[in-house]
């Protein structure tokens, strides 16, 4: 039950503008994208999610 990492609750979360690797739609994600790795919009992410 450990909490790892640190989460600041003092302001809005940093968002990064990206283009979805699947559909090409512009979207924002709450993490800095890693070069060479795909980034998906919310809809495409659901399609790629492993259950």
Order of alpha helices (4+ residues) and beta strands (2+ residues): beta-beta-alpha
